[in-house]
Amino acid sequence: MRGDILAPAAVLVIWTLVMLVWLAAVRVPAIGGAKGLENARRGARGQDLENVLPPKANWPAHNYTHLTEQPTLFYATIMILALTGAGRTDIFLAWGYVGIRVVHSLWQVLVNVIAVRFALFFASSACLMALAIRAAIGCFAH
């Protein structure tokens, strides 16, 4: 089942790269038309654009950042489960985590109502917590 537990991680990596392309597709045109970038152009970072670009142009970048934060724990947990032996419950939880993160991304970029976004984040975090506990148990069981 090693491949079965690694597949959700691979899909989340691909989704993260899709969000990278999405953020570029939204932000680059917004930067071209933005006023007030004269001082931010040289040596500017993405966060320097926060108060210059419209919120909808920043949302994909916010989500991309989110996909490079908490999911690092997911990837580590998946590797532990791949090495110690993942069961069907682990695979179900991993796909649940990835599915919820994809919905979270779409919600954040398209709608961005915080209460719903938080509920999605909480649900994905619950999947991750369960996976992490199961991974720790697997480590001690071997």
VENJO-V320988 format. One record per backbone hydrogen bond with DSSP energy under -1.0 kcal/mol. CO is the residue of the C=O (numbers start at 1). NH is the residue of the N-H. E is the energy in kcal/mol with one decimal. If there is no record, write none. Layout:
co = (CO,CO)
nh = (NH,NH)
e = (E,E)
//
This chain:
co = (1,2,3,6,7,8,9,10,11,12,13,14,15,16,17,18,19,20,21,22,23,24,26,27,28,29,37,45,46,47,49,49,54,55,55,58,59,60,61,62,63,65,66,69,70,70,71,72,73,74,75,76,77,78,79,80,81,87,88,89,90,91,92,93,94,95,96,97,98,99,100,101,102,103,104,105,106,107,107,113,114,115,116,117,118,119,120,121,122,123,124,125,126,127,128,129,130,131,132,133,134,135,136,137)
nh = (5,6,7,10,11,12,13,14,15,16,17,18,19,20,21,22,23,24,25,26,27,28,30,31,32,33,41,48,49,50,52,53,57,58,59,62,63,64,65,66,67,68,69,72,73,74,75,76,77,78,79,80,81,82,83,84,85,91,92,93,94,95,96,97,98,99,100,101,102,103,104,105,106,107,108,109,110,111,112,117,118,119,120,121,122,123,124,125,126,127,128,129,130,131,132,133,134,135,136,137,138,139,140,141)
e = (-1.8,-1.4,-1.7,-2.2,-2.4,-2.2,-2.0,-2.2,-2.7,-2.4,-1.9,-2.2,-2.3,-1.6,-2.1,-2.5,-2.7,-2.0,-2.6,-1.7,-3.1,-2.0,-1.2,-2.9,-2.0,-1.3,-1.8,-1.5,-1.8,-1.1,-1.3,-2.7,-1.5,-1.4,-1.6,-2.3,-2.4,-2.4,-2.2,-2.1,-2.2,-1.2,-1.2,-2.2,-1.8,-1.1,-2.7,-1.9,-2.5,-2.8,-2.1,-2.2,-2.5,-2.5,-1.9,-2.5,-1.9,-2.1,-2.6,-2.7,-2.6,-2.4,-2.2,-2.7,-2.3,-2.9,-2.6,-2.4,-2.3,-2.2,-2.8,-2.4,-2.5,-2.8,-2.8,-2.5,-2.2,-2.5,-3.1,-2.3,-3.0,-1.9,-2.4,-2.4,-3.0,-2.4,-2.4,-2.5,-2.1,-1.8,-2.3,-2.7,-2.3,-2.4,-2.9,-2.4,-2.4,-2.5,-2.4,-2.5,-2.2,-2.0,-1.9,-1.7)
//
